[in-house]
Amino acid sequence: MNSIEPGLRFKTIGGLIVETTGQTQLIHSVDVYVHEVVIVEGVGKGNKYLHNLDSAEQLQGGFSSTT
């Protein structure tokens, strides 16, 4: 996906609960879109990083805490 709404929650393969910020970047060398997410629970809470959400599980009831 080449764009994403802010405030959607996902669980990563590593078990982190993250929320999208709405920022997306294309990594040209591998032609993959990555999305900025913020960790919303547990270790690293508040840290942001880029993640390919194709490998994450979308959770219901996400809301934006980043705005």
SEMARFI-89445 format. One record per residue: residue number from 0; residue in three letters; x, y, z of N, C-alpha, C, O, CB in turn. Coordinates in Angstrom, 3 decimals. Glycine has a CB too. Layout:
REM residues N
@ronu->NUM | sese->ALA | n_u->X | n_v->Y | n_w->Z | ca_u->X | ca_v->Y | ca_w->Z | c_u->X | c_v->Y | c_w->Z | o_u->X | o_v->Y | o_w->Z | cb_u->X | cb_v->Y | cb_w->Z $
...
***
This chain:
REM residues 67
@ronu->0 | sese->MET | n_u->0.837 | n_v->-1.173 | n_w->0.000 | ca_u->0.000 | ca_v->0.000 | ca_w->0.000 | c_u->0.881 | c_v->1.234 | c_w->0.000 | o_u->1.873 | o_v->1.297 | o_w->0.727 | cb_u->-0.952 | cb_v->-0.001 | cb_w->1.204 $
@ronu->1 | sese->ASN | n_u->0.520 | n_v->2.216 | n_w->-0.815 | ca_u->1.369 | ca_v->3.392 | ca_w->-0.973 | c_u->0.964 | c_v->4.563 | c_w->-0.091 | o_u->1.586 | o_v->5.623 | o_w->-0.154 | cb_u->1.359 | cb_v->3.826 | cb_w->-2.398 $
@ronu->2 | sese->SER | n_u->-0.062 | n_v->4.391 | n_w->0.725 | ca_u->-0.433 | ca_v->5.402 | ca_w->1.718 | c_u->-1.246 | c_v->4.711 | c_w->2.805 | o_u->-1.756 | o_v->3.607 | o_w->2.618 | cb_u->-1.244 | cb_v->6.585 | cb_w->1.067 $
@ronu->3 | sese->ILE | n_u->-1.353 | n_v->5.394 | n_w->3.955 | ca_u->-2.097 | ca_v->4.819 | ca_w->5.066 | c_u->-2.635 | c_v->5.942 | c_w->5.938 | o_u->-2.025 | o_v->7.005 | o_w->6.053 | cb_u->-1.210 | cb_v->3.855 | cb_w->5.893 $
@ronu->4 | sese->GLU | n_u->-3.779 | n_v->5.691 | n_w->6.546 | ca_u->-4.390 | ca_v->6.664 | ca_w->7.441 | c_u->-3.637 | c_v->6.696 | c_w->8.776 | o_u->-3.121 | o_v->5.668 | o_w->9.217 | cb_u->-5.885 | cb_v->6.333 | cb_w->7.665 $
@ronu->5 | sese->PRO | n_u->-3.571 | n_v->7.847 | n_w->9.413 | ca_u->-2.999 | ca_v->7.885 | ca_w->10.760 | c_u->-3.960 | c_v->7.266 | c_w->11.767 | o_u->-5.175 | o_v->7.288 | o_w->11.571 | cb_u->-2.662 | cb_v->9.332 | cb_w->11.166 $
@ronu->6 | sese->GLY | n_u->-3.412 | n_v->6.716 | n_w->12.843 | ca_u->-4.243 | ca_v->6.204 | ca_w->13.935 | c_u->-4.634 | c_v->4.749 | c_w->13.841 | o_u->-5.381 | o_v->4.270 | o_w->14.693 | cb_u->-5.458 | cb_v->6.995 | cb_w->14.018 $
@ronu->7 | sese->LEU | n_u->-4.158 | n_v->4.015 | n_w->12.832 | ca_u->-4.470 | ca_v->2.594 | ca_w->12.728 | c_u->-3.483 | c_v->1.811 | c_w->13.585 | o_u->-2.291 | o_v->2.119 | o_w->13.600 | cb_u->-4.424 | cb_v->2.114 | cb_w->11.246 $
@ronu->8 | sese->ARG | n_u->-3.966 | n_v->0.817 | n_w->14.285 | ca_u->-3.104 | ca_v->0.025 | ca_w->15.165 | c_u->-2.816 | c_v->-1.341 | c_w->14.560 | o_u->-3.668 | o_v->-1.962 | o_w->13.925 | cb_u->-3.749 | cb_v->-0.140 | cb_w->16.546 $
@ronu->9 | sese->PHE | n_u->-1.573 | n_v->-1.786 | n_w->14.782 | ca_u->-1.110 | ca_v->-3.063 | ca_w->14.281 | c_u->-0.297 | c_v->-3.758 | c_w->15.352 | o_u->0.268 | o_v->-3.115 | o_w->16.236 | cb_u->-0.287 | cb_v->-2.887 | cb_w->13.000 $
@ronu->10 | sese->LYS | n_u->-0.243 | n_v->-5.096 | n_w->15.265 | ca_u->0.650 | ca_v->-5.887 | ca_w->16.092 | c_u->1.711 | c_v->-6.454 | c_w->15.166 | o_u->1.391 | o_v->-7.143 | o_w->14.197 | cb_u->-0.116 | cb_v->-7.022 | cb_w->16.868 $
@ronu->11 | sese->THR | n_u->2.971 | n_v->-6.168 | n_w->15.458 | ca_u->4.063 | ca_v->-6.624 | ca_w->14.602 | c_u->4.391 | c_v->-8.080 | c_w->14.891 | o_u->3.931 | o_v->-8.643 | o_w->15.885 | cb_u->5.309 | cb_v->-5.747 | cb_w->14.799 $
@ronu->12 | sese->ILE | n_u->5.186 | n_v->-8.684 | n_w->14.021 | ca_u->5.624 | ca_v->-10.060 | ca_w->14.221 | c_u->6.331 | c_v->-10.201 | c_w->15.562 | o_u->6.225 | o_v->-11.241 | o_w->16.213 | cb_u->6.549 | cb_v->-10.505 | cb_w->13.078 $
@ronu->13 | sese->GLY | n_u->7.058 | n_v->-9.154 | n_w->15.982 | ca_u->7.773 | ca_v->-9.171 | ca_w->17.248 | c_u->6.892 | c_v->-8.916 | c_w->18.454 | o_u->7.377 | o_v->-8.926 | o_w->19.586 | cb_u->8.855 | cb_v->-8.166 | cb_w->17.217 $
@ronu->14 | sese->GLY | n_u->5.584 | n_v->-8.684 | n_w->18.229 | ca_u->4.651 | ca_v->-8.505 | ca_w->19.327 | c_u->4.444 | c_v->-7.065 | c_w->19.775 | o_u->3.728 | o_v->-6.825 | o_w->20.746 | cb_u->5.107 | cb_v->-9.293 | cb_w->20.470 $
@ronu->15 | sese->LEU | n_u->5.058 | n_v->-6.097 | n_w->19.087 | ca_u->4.863 | ca_v->-4.697 | ca_w->19.442 | c_u->3.499 | c_v->-4.210 | c_w->18.962 | o_u->3.037 | o_v->-4.588 | o_w->17.886 | cb_u->5.981 | cb_v->-3.828 | cb_w->18.846 $
@ronu->16 | sese->ILE | n_u->2.864 | n_v->-3.372 | n_w->19.768 | ca_u->1.633 | ca_v->-2.700 | ca_w->19.353 | c_u->2.046 | c_v->-1.322 | c_w->18.873 | o_u->2.604 | o_v->-0.528 | o_w->19.630 | cb_u->0.565 | cb_v->-2.619 | cb_w->20.528 $
@ronu->17 | sese->VAL | n_u->1.765 | n_v->-1.044 | n_w->17.604 | ca_u->2.171 | ca_v->0.218 | ca_w->16.994 | c_u->0.961 | c_v->0.903 | c_w->16.378 | o_u->-0.059 | o_v->0.272 | o_w->16.100 | cb_u->3.265 | cb_v->-0.011 | cb_w->15.928 $
@ronu->18 | sese->GLU | n_u->1.099 | n_v->2.216 | n_w->16.172 | ca_u->0.033 | ca_v->3.016 | ca_w->15.564 | c_u->0.636 | c_v->3.841 | c_w->14.437 | o_u->1.723 | o_v->4.401 | o_w->14.583 | cb_u->-0.666 | cb_v->3.938 | cb_w->16.621 $
@ronu->19 | sese->THR | n_u->-0.065 | n_v->3.913 | n_w->13.321 | ca_u->0.434 | ca_v->4.651 | ca_w->12.165 | c_u->0.348 | c_v->6.152 | c_w->12.399 | o_u->-0.555 | o_v->6.642 | o_w->13.078 | cb_u->-0.348 | cb_v->4.268 | cb_w->10.907 $
@ronu->20 | sese->THR | n_u->1.317 | n_v->6.879 | n_w->11.817 | ca_u->1.319 | ca_v->8.341 | ca_w->11.898 | c_u->0.768 | c_v->8.975 | c_w->10.627 | o_u->0.468 | o_v->10.168 | o_w->10.601 | cb_u->2.730 | cb_v->8.854 | cb_w->12.161 $
@ronu->21 | sese->GLY | n_u->0.637 | n_v->8.173 | n_w->9.575 | ca_u->0.159 | ca_v->8.693 | ca_w->8.298 | c_u->1.275 | c_v->8.996 | c_w->7.313 | o_u->1.001 | o_v->9.337 | o_w->6.163 | cb_u->-0.642 | cb_v->9.929 | cb_w->8.528 $
@ronu->22 | sese->GLN | n_u->2.536 | n_v->8.879 | n_w->7.741 | ca_u->3.685 | ca_v->9.137 | ca_w->6.867 | c_u->4.105 | c_v->7.843 | c_w->6.180 | o_u->4.206 | o_v->6.795 | o_w->6.817 | cb_u->4.873 | cb_v->9.737 | cb_w->7.672 $
@ronu->23 | sese->THR | n_u->4.348 | n_v->7.927 | n_w->4.873 | ca_u->4.740 | ca_v->6.760 | ca_w->4.072 | c_u->5.937 | c_v->7.123 | c_w->3.215 | o_u->6.024 | o_v->8.245 | o_w->2.716 | cb_u->3.564 | cb_v->6.262 | cb_w->3.184 $
@ronu->24 | sese->GLN | n_u->6.858 | n_v->6.191 | n_w->3.038 | ca_u->8.018 | ca_v->6.383 | ca_w->2.170 | c_u->8.182 | c_v->5.170 | c_w->1.276 | o_u->7.889 | o_v->4.041 | o_w->1.669 | cb_u->9.302 | cb_v->6.626 | cb_w->2.999 $
@ronu->25 | sese->LEU | n_u->8.659 | n_v->5.424 | n_w->0.061 | ca_u->8.993 | ca_v->4.350 | ca_w->-0.869 | c_u->10.491 | c_v->4.088 | c_w->-0.779 | o_u->11.296 | o_v->5.007 | o_w->-0.936 | cb_u->8.572 | cb_v->4.710 | cb_w->-2.333 $
@ronu->26 | sese->ILE | n_u->10.863 | n_v->2.844 | n_w->-0.526 | ca_u->12.263 | ca_v->2.440 | ca_w->-0.559 | c_u->12.527 | c_v->1.983 | c_w->-1.989 | o_u->12.177 | o_v->0.866 | o_w->-2.372 | cb_u->12.587 | cb_v->1.296 | cb_w->0.507 $
@ronu->27 | sese->HIS | n_u->13.151 | n_v->2.863 | n_w->-2.774 | ca_u->13.318 | ca_v->2.633 | ca_w->-4.212 | c_u->14.135 | c_v->1.381 | c_w->-4.537 | o_u->13.838 | o_v->0.682 | o_w->-5.506 | cb_u->13.975 | cb_v->3.832 | cb_w->-4.842 $
@ronu->28 | sese->SER | n_u->15.155 | n_v->1.097 | n_w->-3.739 | ca_u->16.044 | ca_v->-0.023 | ca_w->-4.068 | c_u->15.334 | c_v->-1.371 | c_w->-4.064 | o_u->15.768 | o_v->-2.301 | o_w->-4.744 | cb_u->17.195 | cb_v->-0.064 | cb_w->-3.096 $
@ronu->29 | sese->VAL | n_u->14.242 | n_v->-1.487 | n_w->-3.301 | ca_u->13.492 | ca_v->-2.744 | ca_w->-3.256 | c_u->12.033 | c_v->-2.562 | c_w->-3.659 | o_u->11.254 | o_v->-3.515 | o_w->-3.634 | cb_u->13.565 | cb_v->-3.342 | cb_w->-1.865 $
@ronu->30 | sese->ASP | n_u->11.661 | n_v->-1.321 | n_w->-4.037 | ca_u->10.313 | ca_v->-0.986 | ca_w->-4.485 | c_u->9.245 | c_v->-1.413 | c_w->-3.466 | o_u->8.260 | o_v->-2.064 | o_w->-3.815 | cb_u->10.038 | cb_v->-1.645 | cb_w->-5.834 $
@ronu->31 | sese->VAL | n_u->9.464 | n_v->-1.031 | n_w->-2.202 | ca_u->8.556 | ca_v->-1.372 | ca_w->-1.109 | c_u->8.198 | c_v->-0.095 | c_w->-0.358 | o_u->9.060 | o_v->0.742 | o_w->-0.090 | cb_u->9.196 | cb_v->-2.425 | cb_w->-0.149 $
@ronu->32 | sese->TYR | n_u->6.926 | n_v->0.044 | n_w->-0.024 | ca_u->6.483 | ca_v->1.163 | ca_w->0.806 | c_u->6.590 | c_v->0.785 | c_w->2.273 | o_u->6.228 | o_v->-0.322 | o_w->2.671 | cb_u->5.034 | cb_v->1.572 | cb_w->0.457 $
@ronu->33 | sese->VAL | n_u->7.096 | n_v->1.724 | n_w->3.079 | ca_u->7.153 | ca_v->1.557 | ca_w->4.523 | c_u->6.405 | c_v->2.721 | c_w->5.158 | o_u->6.300 | o_v->3.800 | o_w->4.575 | cb_u->8.631 | cb_v->1.482 | cb_w->5.035 $
@ronu->34 | sese->HIS | n_u->5.894 | n_v->2.489 | n_w->6.349 | ca_u->5.048 | ca_v->3.473 | ca_w->7.014 | c_u->5.620 | c_v->3.808 | c_w->8.383 | o_u->6.097 | o_v->2.927 | o_w->9.099 | cb_u->3.603 | cb_v->2.955 | cb_w->7.145 $
@ronu->35 | sese->GLU | n_u->5.569 | n_v->5.080 | n_w->8.741 | ca_u->6.037 | ca_v->5.476 | ca_w->10.058 | c_u->5.010 | c_v->5.048 | c_w->11.088 | o_u->3.813 | o_v->5.290 | o_w->10.932 | cb_u->6.292 | cb_v->7.002 | cb_w->10.129 $
@ronu->36 | sese->VAL | n_u->5.494 | n_v->4.408 | n_w->12.141 | ca_u->4.634 | ca_v->3.969 | ca_w->13.239 | c_u->5.256 | c_v->4.403 | c_w->14.556 | o_u->6.460 | o_v->4.644 | o_w->14.642 | cb_u->4.424 | cb_v->2.427 | cb_w->13.209 $
@ronu->37 | sese->VAL | n_u->4.421 | n_v->4.499 | n_w->15.573 | ca_u->4.887 | ca_v->4.799 | ca_w->16.921 | c_u->4.473 | c_v->3.653 | c_w->17.829 | o_u->3.343 | o_v->3.171 | o_w->17.748 | cb_u->4.317 | cb_v->6.160 | cb_w->17.435 $
@ronu->38 | sese->ILE | n_u->5.385 | n_v->3.212 | n_w->18.698 | ca_u->5.076 | ca_v->2.145 | ca_w->19.651 | c_u->4.156 | c_v->2.730 | c_w->20.713 | o_u->4.485 | o_v->3.747 | o_w->21.323 | cb_u->6.384 | cb_v->1.541 | cb_w->20.296 $
@ronu->39 | sese->VAL | n_u->3.002 | n_v->2.099 | n_w->20.941 | ca_u->2.014 | ca_v->2.661 | ca_w->21.859 | c_u->1.880 | c_v->1.897 | c_w->23.171 | o_u->1.197 | o_v->2.359 | o_w->24.085 | cb_u->0.687 | cb_v->2.709 | cb_w->21.187 $
@ronu->40 | sese->GLU | n_u->2.521 | n_v->0.737 | n_w->23.277 | ca_u->2.443 | ca_v->-0.050 | ca_w->24.511 | c_u->3.771 | c_v->-0.739 | c_w->24.761 | o_u->4.462 | o_v->-1.130 | o_w->23.820 | cb_u->1.299 | cb_v->-1.091 | cb_w->24.437 $
@ronu->41 | sese->GLY | n_u->4.128 | n_v->-0.888 | n_w->26.030 | ca_u->5.275 | ca_v->-1.698 | ca_w->26.415 | c_u->6.617 | c_v->-1.029 | c_w->26.209 | o_u->6.727 | o_v->0.197 | o_w->26.167 | cb_u->5.253 | cb_v->-2.958 | cb_w->25.665 $
@ronu->42 | sese->VAL | n_u->7.634 | n_v->-1.865 | n_w->26.083 | ca_u->9.010 | ca_v->-1.407 | ca_w->25.926 | c_u->9.128 | c_v->-0.552 | c_w->24.667 | o_u->8.661 | o_v->-0.946 | o_w->23.598 | cb_u->9.986 | cb_v->-2.609 | cb_w->25.865 $
@ronu->43 | sese->GLY | n_u->9.747 | n_v->0.606 | n_w->24.795 | ca_u->9.936 | ca_v->1.481 | ca_w->23.645 | c_u->8.771 | c_v->2.412 | c_w->23.379 | o_u->8.752 | o_v->3.096 | o_w->22.356 | cb_u->10.185 | cb_v->0.665 | cb_w->22.440 $
@ronu->44 | sese->LYS | n_u->7.796 | n_v->2.452 | n_w->24.279 | ca_u->6.614 | ca_v->3.285 | ca_w->24.078 | c_u->7.024 | c_v->4.706 | c_w->23.700 | o_u->7.859 | o_v->5.322 | o_w->24.363 | cb_u->5.739 | cb_v->3.299 | cb_w->25.346 $
@ronu->45 | sese->GLY | n_u->6.427 | n_v->5.214 | n_w->22.626 | ca_u->6.712 | ca_v->6.561 | ca_w->22.147 | c_u->7.751 | c_v->6.626 | c_w->21.045 | o_u->7.857 | o_v->7.643 | o_w->20.360 | cb_u->7.157 | cb_v->7.398 | cb_w->23.275 $
@ronu->46 | sese->ASN | n_u->8.522 | n_v->5.563 | n_w->20.860 | ca_u->9.536 | ca_v->5.533 | ca_w->19.792 | c_u->8.868 | c_v->5.359 | c_w->18.442 | o_u->7.886 | o_v->4.629 | o_w->18.309 | cb_u->10.559 | cb_v->4.397 | cb_w->20.030 $
@ronu->47 | sese->LYS | n_u->9.419 | n_v->6.047 | n_w->17.429 | ca_u->8.902 | ca_v->5.946 | ca_w->16.064 | c_u->9.918 | c_v->5.220 | c_w->15.198 | o_u->11.126 | o_v->5.327 | o_w->15.409 | cb_u->8.587 | cb_v->7.350 | cb_w->15.478 $
@ronu->48 | sese->TYR | n_u->9.406 | n_v->4.479 | n_w->14.219 | ca_u->10.275 | ca_v->3.833 | ca_w->13.241 | c_u->9.470 | c_v->3.514 | c_w->11.985 | o_u->8.244 | o_v->3.620 | o_w->11.984 | cb_u->10.913 | cb_v->2.544 | cb_w->13.828 $
@ronu->49 | sese->LEU | n_u->10.164 | n_v->3.122 | n_w->10.916 | ca_u->9.524 | ca_v->2.763 | ca_w->9.655 | c_u->9.307 | c_v->1.259 | c_w->9.619 | o_u->10.186 | o_v->0.486 | o_w->10.001 | cb_u->10.375 | cb_v->3.226 | cb_w->8.444 $
@ronu->50 | sese->HIS | n_u->8.120 | n_v->0.846 | n_w->9.153 | ca_u->7.782 | ca_v->-0.570 | ca_w->9.167 | c_u->6.983 | c_v->-0.920 | c_w->7.917 | o_u->6.127 | o_v->-0.148 | o_w->7.484 | cb_u->6.987 | cb_v->-0.933 | cb_w->10.441 $
@ronu->51 | sese->ASN | n_u->7.266 | n_v->-2.090 | n_w->7.336 | ca_u->6.468 | ca_v->-2.620 | ca_w->6.231 | c_u->5.292 | c_v->-3.363 | c_w->6.852 | o_u->5.454 | o_v->-4.475 | o_w->7.354 | cb_u->7.321 | cb_v->-3.566 | cb_w->5.284 $
@ronu->52 | sese->LEU | n_u->4.127 | n_v->-2.763 | n_w->6.821 | ca_u->2.961 | ca_v->-3.306 | ca_w->7.525 | c_u->2.357 | c_v->-4.540 | c_w->6.867 | o_u->1.403 | o_v->-5.111 | o_w->7.396 | cb_u->1.911 | cb_v->-2.254 | cb_w->7.634 $
@ronu->53 | sese->ASP | n_u->2.893 | n_v->-4.964 | n_w->5.721 | ca_u->2.394 | ca_v->-6.185 | ca_w->5.085 | c_u->2.571 | c_v->-7.395 | c_w->5.997 | o_u->1.846 | o_v->-8.382 | o_w->5.871 | cb_u->3.113 | cb_v->-6.423 | cb_w->3.754 $
@ronu->54 | sese->SER | n_u->3.536 | n_v->-7.321 | n_w->6.915 | ca_u->3.803 | ca_v->-8.453 | ca_w->7.797 | c_u->3.169 | c_v->-8.290 | c_w->9.182 | o_u->3.425 | o_v->-9.102 | o_w->10.071 | cb_u->5.293 | cb_v->-8.642 | cb_w->7.942 $
@ronu->55 | sese->ALA | n_u->2.350 | n_v->-7.257 | n_w->9.376 | ca_u->1.745 | ca_v->-6.995 | ca_w->10.687 | c_u->0.247 | c_v->-7.298 | c_w->10.651 | o_u->-0.379 | o_v->-7.296 | o_w->9.592 | cb_u->1.985 | cb_v->-5.524 | cb_w->11.115 $
@ronu->56 | sese->GLU | n_u->-0.300 | n_v->-7.555 | n_w->11.817 | ca_u->-1.724 | ca_v->-7.852 | ca_w->11.959 | c_u->-2.464 | c_v->-6.581 | c_w->12.395 | o_u->-2.144 | o_v->-6.002 | o_w->13.433 | cb_u->-1.954 | cb_v->-9.010 | cb_w->12.986 $
@ronu->57 | sese->GLN | n_u->-3.448 | n_v->-6.151 | n_w->11.604 | ca_u->-4.202 | ca_v->-4.951 | ca_w->11.977 | c_u->-5.142 | c_v->-5.269 | c_w->13.136 | o_u->-5.826 | o_v->-6.293 | o_w->13.140 | cb_u->-5.001 | cb_v->-4.402 | cb_w->10.764 $
@ronu->58 | sese->LEU | n_u->-5.161 | n_v->-4.372 | n_w->14.115 | ca_u->-6.028 | ca_v->-4.523 | ca_w->15.279 | c_u->-7.252 | c_v->-3.639 | c_w->15.120 | o_u->-7.198 | o_v->-2.608 | o_w->14.449 | cb_u->-5.271 | cb_v->-4.174 | cb_w->16.581 $
@ronu->59 | sese->GLN | n_u->-8.337 | n_v->-4.036 | n_w->15.726 | ca_u->-9.579 | ca_v->-3.256 | ca_w->15.675 | c_u->-9.536 | c_v->-2.169 | c_w->16.722 | o_u->-8.853 | o_v->-2.301 | o_w->17.738 | cb_u->-10.815 | cb_v->-4.158 | cb_w->15.887 $
@ronu->60 | sese->GLY | n_u->-10.271 | n_v->-1.082 | n_w->16.478 | ca_u->-10.447 | ca_v->-0.039 | ca_w->17.481 | c_u->-9.274 | c_v->0.905 | c_w->17.625 | o_u->-9.109 | o_v->1.518 | o_w->18.680 | cb_u->-10.718 | cb_v->-0.657 | cb_w->18.783 $
@ronu->61 | sese->GLY | n_u->-8.444 | n_v->1.041 | n_w->16.585 | ca_u->-7.352 | ca_v->1.980 | ca_w->16.667 | c_u->-7.853 | c_v->3.398 | c_w->16.720 | o_u->-8.898 | o_v->3.718 | o_w->16.153 | cb_u->-6.421 | cb_v->1.805 | cb_w->15.508 $
@ronu->62 | sese->PHE | n_u->-7.120 | n_v->4.242 | n_w->17.393 | ca_u->-7.455 | ca_v->5.665 | ca_w->17.458 | c_u->-6.159 | c_v->6.434 | c_w->17.470 | o_u->-5.111 | o_v->5.904 | o_w->17.838 | cb_u->-8.327 | cb_v->6.006 | cb_w->18.712 $
@ronu->63 | sese->SER | n_u->-6.234 | n_v->7.682 | n_w->17.069 | ca_u->-5.017 | ca_v->8.465 | ca_w->16.950 | c_u->-4.635 | c_v->9.115 | c_w->18.269 | o_u->-5.373 | o_v->9.941 | o_w->18.807 | cb_u->-5.180 | cb_v->9.519 | cb_w->15.883 $
@ronu->64 | sese->SER | n_u->-3.470 | n_v->8.733 | n_w->18.782 | ca_u->-2.928 | ca_v->9.393 | ca_w->19.967 | c_u->-1.731 | c_v->10.246 | c_w->19.579 | o_u->-1.061 | o_v->10.816 | o_w->20.440 | cb_u->-2.529 | cb_v->8.358 | cb_w->21.041 $
@ronu->65 | sese->THR | n_u->-1.466 | n_v->10.331 | n_w->18.284 | ca_u->-0.298 | ca_v->11.061 | ca_w->17.810 | c_u->-0.627 | c_v->12.496 | c_w->17.428 | o_u->0.274 | o_v->13.259 | o_w->17.081 | cb_u->0.310 | cb_v->10.349 | cb_w->16.631 $
@ronu->66 | sese->THR | n_u->-1.886 | n_v->12.875 | n_w->17.483 | ca_u->-2.250 | ca_v->14.239 | ca_w->17.103 | c_u->-2.684 | c_v->15.026 | c_w->18.302 | o_u->-3.029 | o_v->16.201 | o_w->18.178 | cb_u->-3.350 | cb_v->14.238 | cb_w->16.060 $
***
